[in-house]
């Protein structure tokens, strides 16, 4: 079975400011700060933290009492013109639970001068016989994408107002 979950979250900041955060080499560390209830750590194993080919080691906190395997994800797309970042899970995580592929993408869409939309797309492919068992875990990754958009919005507003993070 193929799953595709799309979420759009409006952010009260211009698209360029939001993209600057999502495309930053500091983004992996920032996501850990923004998601203390979801992410335990996100470490750069290869690359600079933001460019295509960067490999990250992601440790998620247990979800609903169920531990999720440590995973590695790779930045496979970073398109500054489209403001699009795609991360492919390459080891562990949902792949270890039986998914045959897992990808998360963030696209920053212009809306108005000081407003944009963060479009998060999460894609999974799961063998039919494992779909029921895995579906309970998928919400963790979905929740993380939404929480990142909310957290980045707050982070930018705090940065603009001069409030220390």
Buried (B, 14 or more C-beta within 10 A) or exposed (E): EEBEBEBBBEBBBBBEBBBBBBBEEEBBBBBBEBBEEBBEBBBBEEBEBBEEEBBBBBBBBEBEEEEBBBBBBBBBBBEEEEBBBBBBBBBBBBBEBBBEBBBBBBBBBEBEEEBBBBBBBBBBBBEEEBBEEBEEBBEBBBBBBBBBBBBBBBBBBEBEEEEEE
